[in-house]
Amino acid sequence: MHKIYNGKVIRGLGKGKSYGFPTINILLNNNELNINCGVYVAEVKVNNQTFKGMLYVGTRPTFDLLETTIEIHILEFNEVIYNQDVSFQILYKIRNEIKFSNTKALVKQLHQDRKMVYNY
């Protein structure tokens, strides 16, 4: 069985939404996430419903940011859930964190990553 992480949805920078990949940013209840930066297939529980998600843990090096974030692009989900509690578990690692040369390359990779999540 996979470890279940719990946290609260907080506001992010909105970059994901501007590229067609809206995410929920998560502040963990206990700050205990012992995984390497990268992109993962995750299962997310929101309002007692379970969804597939594309989890990203990292510093967003393409944008030269330093703070580590935890964000999930939830497939087939379109609700605003700021300040709500969510839980997730990591199912599979897709790839390591990458610094892309530009946002076009990043978005192209995100489309491939999302396809992997759908097919998992």
BELMO-V323706 format. One record per pair of residues at least 6 apart in sequence whose C-alpha atoms are under 8 Angstrom apart, sorted by the first residue. I is the first residue (numbers start at 1). J is the second residue. Records with the same first field share a line. If there is no record, write none. Layout:
# BELMO-V323706
I: J  J
This chain:
# BELMO-V323706
2: 89  90  91
3: 89  90
4: 87  88  89  90
5: 28  33  87  88  89
6: 28  29  85  86  87  88
7: 26  27  28  29  85  86  87
8: 26  27  28  29  82  83  84  85  86
9: 24  25  26  27  81  82  83  84  85  86
10: 24  25  26  27  82  83
11: 24  25  82
12: 24  25
14: 22
15: 22
16: 22  23
17: 23
19: 107
21: 73
22: 73  74
23: 71  72  73  74
24: 71  72  73  74
25: 69  70  71  72
26: 69  70  71
27: 70
36: 57  96
37: 56  57  58  59  96  97
38: 56  57  58  93  94  95  96  97  98
39: 54  55  56  57  93  94  95  96  97  113
40: 54  55  56  90  91  92  93  94  95
41: 52  53  54  55  90  91  92  93  94  116  117  120
42: 52  53  54  55  88  89  90  91  92
43: 50  51  52  53  88  89  90  91
44: 50  51  52  53  74  86  87  88  89
45: 51  86  87  88
46: 85  86  87
47: 86
51: 74  75  76  77
52: 74  75  117  118
53: 72  73  74  75  117
54: 72  73  74  75  113  114  117
55: 70  71  72  73  90
56: 69  70  71  72
57: 68  69  70  71
58: 67  68  69  70  97
59: 65  66  67  68  69
60: 66  68  99
61: 98  99  100
62: 98  99  100  101  102  103  106
94: 113  116
100: 106
